[in-house]
Amino acid sequence: MHYLYQRVAYLRGLAQGLDIDQESKDGRLLINIVDVLEDFADAIIEMADNYGELEEYVSYIDEDLTDVEDELYGFEDDEDCFPYEDFDCDDPECIEIDCSGSVEDIIED
């Protein structure tokens, strides 16, 4: 991302090398465009840094959530989940839920 700073610095140097009159309308416009580009480069680099920190934080939360799920449900891995519709549970703690009705019917039950 630091190449953005290099490119903005190149444009700034190019504008200075062309001896652009900063008092003219065109000169002020060009100098302000280069300034705005530098502000964009700052914002993009800051956003990329924040994204990296956020990605790391979400990774930690995901690991912690996995630990909590393992503790609560006793799952060692995803194979212990019940992905099959015709699953038959003989465990007395199993609860069968009929979801064939409308949402209102399920909520009322």
LUMTORTI-541874 format. One record per residue (C-alpha): chain; x, y, z; residue number from 1. Coordinates in nm, 3 decimals. Layout:
N
ATOM chain    east   north      up   n
ATOM     A       X       Y       Z NUM
...
END
This chain:
109
ATOM chain    east   north      up   n
ATOM     A   0.000   0.000   0.000   1
ATOM     A   0.293   0.234   0.046   2
ATOM     A   0.328   0.252  -0.331   3
ATOM     A   0.035   0.495  -0.313   4
ATOM     A   0.256   0.740  -0.124   5
ATOM     A   0.526   0.693  -0.386   6
ATOM     A   0.286   0.767  -0.668   7
ATOM     A   0.144   1.075  -0.496   8
ATOM     A   0.498   1.196  -0.423   9
ATOM     A   0.581   1.145  -0.792  10
ATOM     A   0.278   1.352  -0.894  11
ATOM     A   0.369   1.624  -0.644  12
ATOM     A   0.726   1.632  -0.776  13
ATOM     A   0.600   1.637  -1.132  14
ATOM     A   0.373   1.933  -1.052  15
ATOM     A   0.662   2.117  -0.887  16
ATOM     A   0.895   2.033  -1.177  17
ATOM     A   0.652   2.180  -1.425  18
ATOM     A   0.674   2.511  -1.238  19
ATOM     A   0.300   2.531  -1.210  20
ATOM     A   0.187   2.871  -1.090  21
ATOM     A   0.002   2.805  -0.764  22
ATOM     A  -0.175   3.139  -0.800  23
ATOM     A  -0.347   3.046  -1.126  24
ATOM     A  -0.680   2.866  -1.132  25
ATOM     A  -0.531   2.562  -1.305  26
ATOM     A  -0.235   2.552  -1.068  27
ATOM     A  -0.451   2.565  -0.756  28
ATOM     A  -0.672   2.291  -0.897  29
ATOM     A  -0.380   2.063  -0.975  30
ATOM     A  -0.212   2.115  -0.636  31
ATOM     A  -0.542   2.052  -0.455  32
ATOM     A  -0.598   1.734  -0.656  33
ATOM     A  -0.255   1.606  -0.550  34
ATOM     A  -0.337   1.696  -0.186  35
ATOM     A  -0.667   1.508  -0.206  36
ATOM     A  -0.491   1.206  -0.357  37
ATOM     A  -0.252   1.208  -0.062  38
ATOM     A  -0.549   1.219   0.178  39
ATOM     A  -0.703   0.922  -0.005  40
ATOM     A  -0.375   0.731   0.023  41
ATOM     A  -0.368   0.802   0.400  42
ATOM     A  -0.728   0.684   0.440  43
ATOM     A  -0.675   0.368   0.237  44
ATOM     A  -0.363   0.270   0.429  45
ATOM     A  -0.535   0.335   0.762  46
ATOM     A  -0.836   0.130   0.649  47
ATOM     A  -0.609  -0.158   0.544  48
ATOM     A  -0.436  -0.151   0.884  49
ATOM     A  -0.772  -0.148   1.063  50
ATOM     A  -0.894  -0.435   0.846  51
ATOM     A  -0.591  -0.643   0.943  52
ATOM     A  -0.654  -0.578   1.312  53
ATOM     A  -1.024  -0.659   1.273  54
ATOM     A  -0.949  -0.981   1.087  55
ATOM     A  -0.715  -1.090   1.367  56
ATOM     A  -0.976  -1.000   1.633  57
ATOM     A  -1.249  -1.196   1.451  58
ATOM     A  -1.016  -1.494   1.429  59
ATOM     A  -0.969  -1.486   1.807  60
ATOM     A  -1.346  -1.458   1.860  61
ATOM     A  -1.402  -1.753   1.626  62
ATOM     A  -1.154  -1.965   1.822  63
ATOM     A  -1.318  -1.867   2.150  64
ATOM     A  -1.665  -1.942   2.012  65
ATOM     A  -1.546  -2.284   1.898  66
ATOM     A  -1.421  -2.352   2.251  67
ATOM     A  -1.756  -2.243   2.397  68
ATOM     A  -1.950  -2.461   2.151  69
ATOM     A  -1.731  -2.759   2.234  70
ATOM     A  -1.787  -2.701   2.605  71
ATOM     A  -2.164  -2.651   2.576  72
ATOM     A  -2.249  -2.915   2.319  73
ATOM     A  -1.961  -3.154   2.368  74
ATOM     A  -1.880  -3.153   1.998  75
ATOM     A  -1.527  -3.252   1.914  76
ATOM     A  -1.573  -3.172   1.547  77
ATOM     A  -1.843  -3.104   1.289  78
ATOM     A  -1.911  -3.476   1.238  79
ATOM     A  -2.091  -3.483   1.573  80
ATOM     A  -2.353  -3.241   1.445  81
ATOM     A  -2.679  -3.381   1.309  82
ATOM     A  -2.687  -3.286   0.940  83
ATOM     A  -2.935  -3.560   0.844  84
ATOM     A  -3.308  -3.502   0.819  85
ATOM     A  -3.394  -3.859   0.920  86
ATOM     A  -3.182  -3.856   1.233  87
ATOM     A  -3.331  -4.078   1.504  88
ATOM     A  -3.223  -3.989   1.856  89
ATOM     A  -3.264  -4.242   2.135  90
ATOM     A  -3.116  -4.003   2.389  91
ATOM     A  -3.384  -3.880   2.636  92
ATOM     A  -3.237  -3.529   2.614  93
ATOM     A  -3.312  -3.508   2.241  94
ATOM     A  -3.601  -3.283   2.146  95
ATOM     A  -3.792  -3.325   1.823  96
ATOM     A  -3.920  -3.006   1.665  97
ATOM     A  -4.181  -3.007   1.388  98
ATOM     A  -4.114  -2.715   1.156  99
ATOM     A  -4.374  -2.804   0.894 100
ATOM     A  -4.620  -2.532   1.001 101
ATOM     A  -4.602  -2.158   0.953 102
ATOM     A  -4.380  -1.939   1.163 103
ATOM     A  -4.678  -1.820   1.366 104
ATOM     A  -4.778  -2.182   1.445 105
ATOM     A  -4.428  -2.267   1.563 106
ATOM     A  -4.407  -1.957   1.784 107
ATOM     A  -4.747  -2.025   1.942 108
ATOM     A  -4.654  -2.384   2.030 109
END
